[in-house]
Amino acid sequence: MRAFLRRNLVSFVPGPLKIWLVTRLRQRPFPIPAAPRAFVFLSADYGNIGDLAISAAQCQFLEASLPGYSVVPVPISATREVMRSIRRQIAPGDLVTTIGGGNMGSLYPDIEDLRQLVIRSFPRNRVVCFPQTLDWDESAASTKALAKIVRVYGDHSALHLFARESVSVARLRELFSGCASVTVAHVPDIVLSATAASLGARGCASPAGALLCLRDDRERSLGDDHRQQLQEALVNAGLNIQVTDTHAGGARLSSERCAQLLADKLTQFQSAQLVVTDRLHGMILAALAGTPCLVLPNTNHKIHQTWQDWLTAVPQLHFLALDELARVSTAVEALLAVPRRDSEQAVIDPLHFADLRATLQNS
């Protein structure tokens, strides 16, 4: 009877109270090295390969930019459990960063809530939000979410927001135009600061076939007819098709498992003659791997705008809008003729990250 009451009473507990109760019950210590430290909050410990790449590249960028600092990843799954412990230990000179990616706004409210928790928890430390895409629409829910973002972010004394494409930059500057404590700047997705080798890729002597890496979630814009058209073009080009994804599944993964998943995926991308993807980090991982890539749109602006802002000069990448799919065979042919890029070299000019590096070093 008691077990029955416990199970059913939980359903009547309001969400915020439930989170508070669970957080209190799961509090645990989080040992950290001696100061100075640079924290990476919301670090991916789940099987989204793009987010694992962001987390790894962000840690590498901080280590290179802040010699003398200890870089401390805080797994996203542990955020509420260890926040009190970190707040008790943090020093005024420590730097707080939140993970880059595409989860700012109303599309992924759970992650946005955690970002706001981090910002509220460290009012006297500089907070740097690594390059993000802001997602919004004209719905009442999205408008409400943006208003909360402006309120919470704007209450911080020294918040630096970096957007990874120009659509998000313009919107964030508009939202925070009257807030002197929030600065907004434009830099590429942080994974573009890394190389395939630095993220663990092992290389491939004889690439073969096509890797089809397409979304099947809320950001998918390709219909079944589009997919059929793509597959026919690849078969007609004489390519064997392997289907993959940048989602491996799993949660609360060890750092070793995260590194293995990322290295394996990059190596898989290196092993293909051609990648076809509508995932942002499908495009970016292909660029790092040096593999020619046909890029297709998703439901928002992040893929096309990232390509347009930073990657149009990369010959191994070709963006094709949905209304251009009649040219898919020609695009595949052209990409197969493009020489592979050296995967040990940076994809873009490192100077594109100068503003981010300067902000980190201005402590």
Residue pairs with C-beta under 8 A, 6 or more apart in sequence:
10 18
13 21
19 80
22 80
23 80
23 81
26 80
26 81
27 81
27 84
27 85
28 81
28 82
28 85
29 82
29 85
30 74
30 78
30 82
30 85
30 86
30 89
32 70
32 72
32 86
32 89
33 70
33 72
34 70
35 91
35 93
35 94
36 66
36 68
36 69
36 70
36 91
36 93
36 94
36 95
36 363
37 69
37 70
37 71
37 72
37 90
37 91
37 94
37 95
38 62
38 66
38 69
38 70
38 71
38 72
38 94
38 95
38 97
38 360
39 72
39 74
39 86
39 90
39 94
39 95
39 96
39 97
40 55
40 58
40 59
40 62
40 71
40 72
40 73
40 74
40 97
40 98
40 99
41 74
41 76
41 79
41 96
41 97
41 98
41 99
41 114
41 115
41 118
42 74
42 76
42 79
42 98
42 99
42 111
42 114
42 115
42 118
43 55
43 58
43 59
43 73
43 74
43 75
43 76
43 99
44 51
44 52
44 54
44 55
44 75
44 76
44 99
44 258
45 75
45 76
45 77
45 78
45 251
45 252
45 253
45 255
45 258
46 76
46 77
46 250
46 251
46 252
46 253
47 247
47 248
47 249
47 250
47 251
47 253
47 261
48 246
48 247
48 248
49 246
49 247
49 248
49 261
49 262
49 265
49 281
49 285
50 101
50 191
50 246
50 279
50 280
50 281
50 282
50 284
50 285
51 99
51 101
52 258
52 261
52 262
53 191
53 194
53 199
53 262
53 281
53 284
53 285
54 99
54 100
54 101
54 130
54 189
54 190
54 191
54 281
55 73
55 99
55 258
56 194
56 199
56 258
56 259
56 262
57 190
57 191
57 193
57 194
57 199
58 97
58 99
58 100
58 130
58 190
59 71
59 73
60 193
60 194
60 198
61 190
61 193
61 194
61 353
61 356
61 357
62 69
62 71
62 97
62 360
63 69
63 71
65 357
65 360
65 361
66 95
66 360
66 361
69 95
73 255
74 82
74 86
75 252
76 99
76 111
76 114
77 251
77 252
79 114
79 117
79 118
80 114
80 117
83 117
83 118
83 121
87 121
87 122
90 96
90 122
90 125
92 124
92 125
93 363
94 125
95 125
95 126
95 128
95 360
95 363
96 118
96 122
96 125
96 126
96 127
96 128
97 127
97 128
97 129
97 130
98 115
98 118
98 119
98 127
98 128
98 129
98 130
99 130
100 129
100 130
100 131
100 132
100 162
100 164
100 189
100 190
101 132
101 133
102 132
102 133
102 135
102 280
102 302
103 111
103 112
103 115
103 132
103 135
104 112
104 115
104 129
104 132
104 133
104 134
104 135
104 149
104 168
105 112
105 134
105 135
105 136
105 142
105 145
105 146
105 149
106 112
106 135
106 136
106 137
106 139
106 141
106 142
106 145
106 146
107 135
107 218
107 300
108 135
109 145
112 145
112 149
115 129
116 148
116 149
116 152
116 153
118 127
119 127
119 152
119 153
119 156
119 159
120 152
120 155
120 156
123 155
123 156
123 157
124 157
125 158
126 158
126 160
126 363
127 156
127 158
127 159
127 160
128 160
128 162
128 356
128 359
128 360
129 159
129 160
129 161
129 162
130 162
130 190
130 356
131 162
131 163
131 164
131 187
131 188
131 189
131 190
131 356
132 161
132 162
132 163
132 164
132 168
133 163
133 164
133 165
133 168
133 300
133 301
133 302
133 306
134 163
134 168
134 171
134 172
135 300
135 302
136 142
136 145
136 146
136 171
146 175
149 175
150 175
150 176
150 179
153 159
153 161
153 176
153 179
153 182
154 176
154 179
154 181
154 182
156 181
156 182
157 181
158 181
159 181
159 182
159 183
160 182
160 183
160 185
160 359
161 172
161 176
161 182
161 183
161 184
161 185
162 184
162 185
162 186
162 187
162 355
162 356
162 359
163 169
163 172
163 184
163 185
163 186
163 187
164 186
164 187
164 188
164 189
164 190
164 302
164 306
165 186
165 301
165 302
165 305
165 306
165 308
165 309
165 310
166 186
166 305
166 309
167 301
167 305
168 301
168 302
168 305
169 184
169 185
169 186
172 184
173 184
176 182
176 184
183 359
185 355
185 356
185 359
186 309
186 355
187 352
187 353
187 355
187 356
188 306
188 309
188 310
188 348
188 352
188 353
189 280
189 281
189 284
189 306
189 310
190 353
191 199
191 281
191 284
191 285
191 288
192 284
192 287
192 288
192 310
192 346
192 347
192 348
192 352
193 346
193 350
193 353
194 288
195 288
195 343
195 344
195 345
195 346
196 203
196 266
196 270
196 288
196 289
196 290
196 343
196 344
197 343
197 344
199 262
199 263
199 266
199 288
200 259
200 260
200 262
200 263
200 266
201 263
201 266
201 267
201 269
201 270
201 288
201 289
201 343
202 263
202 267
202 270
203 267
203 270
203 343
204 267
204 270
204 271
207 270
207 271
207 272
207 273
207 291
207 340
208 240
208 271
208 272
208 273
209 239
209 240
209 241
209 242
209 272
209 273
209 274
210 234
210 237
210 239
210 240
210 241
210 242
210 272
210 273
210 274
210 275
210 276
211 242
211 244
211 268
211 269
211 271
211 272
211 274
211 275
211 276
211 291
212 230
212 231
212 234
212 241
212 242
212 243
212 244
212 276
212 277
213 243
213 244
213 245
213 246
213 275
213 276
213 277
213 279
213 282
214 220
214 222
214 227
214 243
214 245
214 276
214 277
214 278
214 279
214 296
215 222
215 278
215 279
215 298
216 245
218 299
219 298
219 299
219 300
220 278
220 298
220 299
221 278
221 296
221 297
221 298
221 299
221 322
222 230
222 278
222 296
222 322
226 296
226 322
226 325
229 325
229 328
230 276
230 296
230 325
230 328
231 241
233 328
233 329
233 332
234 241
234 274
234 276
234 332
235 241
236 329
237 329
237 332
237 333
237 336
239 273
239 274
239 332
242 272
244 265
244 268
246 265
246 279
246 281
246 282
246 285
248 261
248 265
250 257
253 261
265 285
266 285
266 288
266 289
269 275
269 285
269 286
269 288
269 289
269 291
270 289
270 290
270 291
270 343
272 291
273 291
273 292
273 336
274 291
274 292
274 293
274 294
274 332
274 335
274 336
275 282
275 286
275 289
275 291
275 292
275 293
275 294
276 293
276 294
276 296
277 283
277 286
277 293
277 294
277 295
277 296
278 295
278 296
278 297
278 298
278 303
279 298
279 303
280 298
280 302
280 303
280 306
282 293
282 295
283 293
283 295
283 303
283 306
283 307
283 311
283 317
284 306
284 347
286 292
286 293
286 316
286 317
287 293
287 311
287 314
287 316
287 317
287 341
287 347
288 343
288 347
289 343
290 316
290 340
290 341
290 342
290 343
291 316
291 340
292 316
292 317
292 318
292 335
292 336
292 338
292 340
293 316
293 317
293 318
293 335
294 318
294 320
294 328
294 331
294 332
294 335
295 303
295 307
295 317
295 318
295 319
295 320
296 303
296 319
296 320
296 322
297 303
297 304
297 319
297 321
297 322
303 319
304 319
304 321
307 317
307 319
308 319
310 348
310 352
311 317
311 347
311 348
314 341
314 347
314 348
315 338
315 341
316 335
316 338
316 340
316 341
318 331
318 334
318 335
320 327
320 328
320 331
341 347
